[in-house]
Amino acid sequence: MANPPNNGIILYHYSYSPFARRVVWYLALRGIDYAECRQPPVMPRPDLKAIGVNYRRIPVCAIGRDVYCDSRIIIQKLEQMFPQGKLGSSVPHSRGIEKLLEIWQIEAGVFGRGAALIPSDGPLSKDKKFQKDREEFSGRPWSKEAVDRNRPEAVAAMRNYFRFMESTILEDGRDYILGTKEPSLADIEGVWVFHWMRDLKGALPGEMISAKQFPKVFAWIERFDKAVKAAKAKNAKPASLKGDAAAKRVLDASFADQDIGVDESDPLKLQKGQEVEIWPTDSGFGHRDRGALVGLNEDEVVIAVDVSGKEVRLHFPRINFRIAAVGSASNL
């Protein structure tokens, strides 16, 4: 059988999503060919509906007829499916650093503080459609007054995050987090919020957070940025697909991932084939995906959904997602 075009990969994203950049950087540094289907920054996203996805966050990545929701599981699967030249370390201690940085940035608050620093007078913050979309996304009011009120606390926290990187991991002057000559997965897990803050005009107060106060962190961001740009210059530009072409490619494809089965010892006590709903618990929780449970282990949950008579499998991480049997009390 011929190899699928663009390795069977379609990345659904928009350019200034900091979560999507994690995946774009990963693909660039690996030199993995892929296609992209650009999405609007606000709902609705009919291109994702066309492949059976209700999940409202970006990025989403299809590899064949398997669709991965959340940048963490996307990168994890790319590491597994394209192991030759992977960016993740084979050393347990270093893998632990990668994972701790992922948790710190996503689950332990670094991204949340960064989001609180989006300037309240920027063009997006003045866009009523964007405001309404983000209120629905976060479950909280999105207003200039609320952003300005929370800003000082967010600045204090972000300054502490910069200080941590400056005075610990990067203190000895290393180029990259694991002491490598080129960026590794640990750098992607560690740099993305700092990179976003550096480039988001008006986010960081220069008198408190700049290259003057944190020269090692800003130099690390710049090195990483140059490495990604150099990698992109070597690679072919991603193929651009419209939504209908992307959906056809997904629905006509074969499954790319292995069957992980359903762990009978899992605390949720769910059964294979049982109808379940899955939704994120931290943001975007108003959009649930429903399907038959086909995979469940410590790291991942997989459901099968029907799209025009074709089965598509949606994959989600376990952390920060809720899984509930349809009709159960926990489903309400």
N, C-alpha and C positions, 0 to 999 in steps of 0.2 A: 504493500500500500504506500502511495506517495506521501511524503511528509506534508502536514497541513501548512497552509500559508502562514507566515509570521509566527511559526511555532505553535499555531493554534491559540495565540494569546490576543485578547482584545481588552484593552484597559479603558474603562469608562471613567472620565475625570474632567475636571476643569483646571486651568493652568495655575491659579493662585490658591488652590487648596493645599495647605501645608501637609496634610496627610497623604494626598496624592503625590506630592513631591517626593516623599519617601520611596514610593514605588518607582517613579520615573527615574530617580537617582540610581536606585538599585539596578534597574534594567540597563541604564546607560553604562554604569561601571562594569557590569557583566558583559556588555555588548550583545545582549539578547534581542533578537529581532522581534517586534511586536506591532500590532495595529492598535489604533486608538479611536474611540468614539467620544468626541467632545460633548460635554453636558452643560446645561445652564447652571448657574450657582444657586438658583432657587427652584423650588418645586413648581409645576410637575415635571417629571422626567419620563415621558412616554417610551423612550428608547429602552429603559430598564424594565418598564412594565411589559414590553414586548418579549422579554426573555424570562418573565415570571417573577420579577423582583419587586417587592413592596418596600424593602429597606431603603431609607431615604438619604443615607450618608454616602459620601464620596471618599475614596475610590471604590469601585467594584471591578473585579477582573474575571473575565471568562477565559478558561483554558479548555478548549473543546466544549463539551456540554456540561462541564462543572463550572459553577459560578461562585466566586469567593467574595464575601462581604466583610470588609474591615482590612486595613493595610497590614495588620499583624499577621493574619492568616495568609494573605497574598504573598508576603515576603517568605513566610515559612514554606509555602508550597513551591515557590520558585526555587528555593534552596534544595528542596527534596527532588523536584522533577528535573532540575538542571544542575546536577551535583558537580560536574566537571568545572572547576574554577569558581566554586561557590565562595561567597564573601564571609560566611560564618566560620568561626574558629573550630578546630577539632580538639582543642585543649579544654577540658572541663572548667577550669578556673576562668578562662577567657569567655567561654559560653555563658558562665554565670554573670560576668560583667555585662555582656550583651543583654541578657534578660533583665538584669537589674536596671539598666538604663532605659529599656523599653517600659518597664513598670513605672519608673520614676517620671518619665516624660508623659505617659499616657494616663496611667491610673493614679499616680500619686500627686498630680496637681500642676506640673510645670506647664503643660499645654493650657490648662484652665486659666492660670495666671497670665499667660501670653494672650489668650483671647480677650481677657479683661483690659488689655492695653491697646486694642484696636481703637484708633483715634475717634472720638465722638463727633468730630467735625469733618471726617472724611466723606467722600462721595457715597460710599455704600451705606454709611450710617445715616445719611440724609434721604436715602431711597426708601419710601414707605413700603414698597413691595418687599424689599430686603428685610426691613425691620419686622414686618408681619411674619415673614418666613422664619426668621431666626427666633422669634418669640414662640412659634409653634415647635420649632426644633429643640429649643432649650427648656421650654416650659416656664420661662421667666420673662418679665417685661424687658423690652429692648428699647431703651430711650437714652437720649443724651444725658439726662439727669442721673440715671442709674449708672451709666458708664463712668461719668465724671466722679460720682460719689465713691465708686469702688477703686478708682485709679491709684490713689496713694498707697493703699495696701498692696495692690498688685505690683507697683514699682518696687516697693520694699522687698517683696518676695522674689521678684525677678533679679534684683541686685544680689540677693543671697545666692541664687542659683548660679549666676555668673561668678561670684566669689568662690563658690564651692569648686567649680571646674578649674578656675585659675590657681587655687591654692592646694589642690589635691591631685587630680588626674593629670593635669597639664603642667603642674608646678616644675617638673624636672626638665621642661623644654622639649619634650618629645613632639614629633610632628603629628602623630595620630594616637588614638587612645590606647591601642594594644602595642605600641612601639613598632608598628609596621611601617614600611616605606610608602605604602599606598593606603587609601581608605579601606577600612573593613566594615563589616556589618555593625560593629560596635560604634563606629563613627556615624553611620546613618542613624542608629538608635539614639545617639547622644547629641547630634548637631542640629536636628531639624527645627526645633523651636527657637534656638538661638539664631539660626540662619534666618528664620522667618521674622524674628524681632529686628534683626539688623537691617533687613530690607524693607520693613514696613514703616514708611515715612511717618514720623511723629509718634511712634510707639514708645521709643526709649528716650528718656531725658538725657541729653548728652553730658550734662554736668554731673550725672550720677553713674551712667552706664555707657561707656565708650571704650575705644582702644586705648585711651589714656589711662583709665582705671584698670582695664583688664586686657593688657596687650597680648597675652598668650591665648586667650579665648578668641579674640578677634583675628589673630594670625591663623589660628586653627580653622576658623570659619572660612577665611580667604583661601587657605590651601585646599580645603575640601571643595570649595566652589570652583577653583581652577582645575582640579582633577576631574570634576564632573563635566565641565565645559570641554576639556580636552578629550574626554571619552566620547561625548556627543559628537564632536567634530570628526571622530574616526568612524562612527557608526552611520549606517543608513538612516535616513529620516523615517520615523514610524509611518506606516500606511494610515491614511485617514479614511474612516468609514462612516457613512451616514447610518442612522439608526436602523433602517430597514435592511440594509446590506449586512450590518453587524448581526442583527437577529437571525437572518437567514444562515449566516455562517455558523452561529452557535447551534441552531436547531438542526442543521445538516451534519453536524460534527458527531464524532464518537465521544464516549466518556474518556477523560484523560487520567482520572485519579483511580486509585485502588479502593476497594470496599473495605472500610475499617470495622464493619460489624457494629453491633450494639452491645455494650458492656453490661452484662446482667448484674454485676455487682455495683453499678453506679447508684449513688444515693437517691436519684430521682425515680428509680424503679420503673422506667418507661420500657415499652416493648417495641420490637421491630415491627414496622408497619402501622403503628399507632399514629393517629392524627394529632399533630402538635402545632403550637404556635411558638415563634421565636421573635424576641424583640430586644433591643439594647436598653439597658437600665440607666445609662448616664445622659443620653441625649438622643433625639430622634425616636423616642419610645412610643410615639403615636402611630408608628407604621410597623405593622406586624406581618410576618411571613408565615403562611400555614401550609403544611404538607405532611406527607407520610414519613415517619422517622425511618431512615435507612442507615444512619451511622451515629454513634455516640461513644466517645472515649473521654479521657481526662482533659484533652485539649480542644476537642472539636465536636460539633454537632452538624449532621447532614440531613436535609429533608429532600424528598422528591416532590416536585410540582409538575402539573400537567400544563403544557403550553401548546395549544393547537394540536393535541394528540401526541405530542412528543414529551418524554420525560426529561426534565432538567433538574439537576441536583444543586441545591444551594448549600454552601458551607459557611459556618460561622464559628468564631472562637467561643470558648465557654465563659471566659472572664468578661464581666460587664454585660452579659447577655442572660436573659431569662428564657427557660424552656418550660412549657406547660402543656399538659394534655388538654385538647379542646374539650370544653365543658367542665373542667375541674375548677375547684375554688381558687387555685393559684393562677388560673387563666383570666380571672375577672379583674 
